[in-house]
Amino acid sequence: QVQLVESGGGLVQAGGSLRLSCAASGVTFSRYTIGWFRQAPGKEREFVAAIRMNGRSTHYAASVKGRFTISGNNAKTIVYLQMNSLKPDDTAVYYCAADAQLILSNIRNHVHYDYWGQGTQVTVSS
């Protein structure tokens, strides 16, 4: 059974940094695409970043490109999201998600991911 557990959220001032972790179990990690999504109160769940663990290609939302970095470790089955230069608009619950069958055009759409973690809160104060 696939399980994803996020950690690393918290409260940080604008301009600060956080590193989120997504620990996976029950998967052959190298076959999966791991995505990070976020959802703020009253808003739709939105794509943040994704990494394809077979070739390590990475993909980012325009709003975080240059500030966030996604990386993965196949041996430890962990994916990280390093978040720098955080802004109040980054405040949300952050979720990691996994799927083994994603085609490239579906990576940014949360409906195509089969497995989800419970989420971790990130709050950025101004």
Secondary structure, 3 states (H helix, E strand, C coil): CCEEEEECCEEEECCCCEEEEEEEECCCHHHCEEEEEEECCCCCCEEEEEEECCCCCEEECCCCECCEEEEEECCCCEEEEEECCCCHHHCEEEEEEEECCCCHHHCCCHHHCCEECCCEEEEEEC
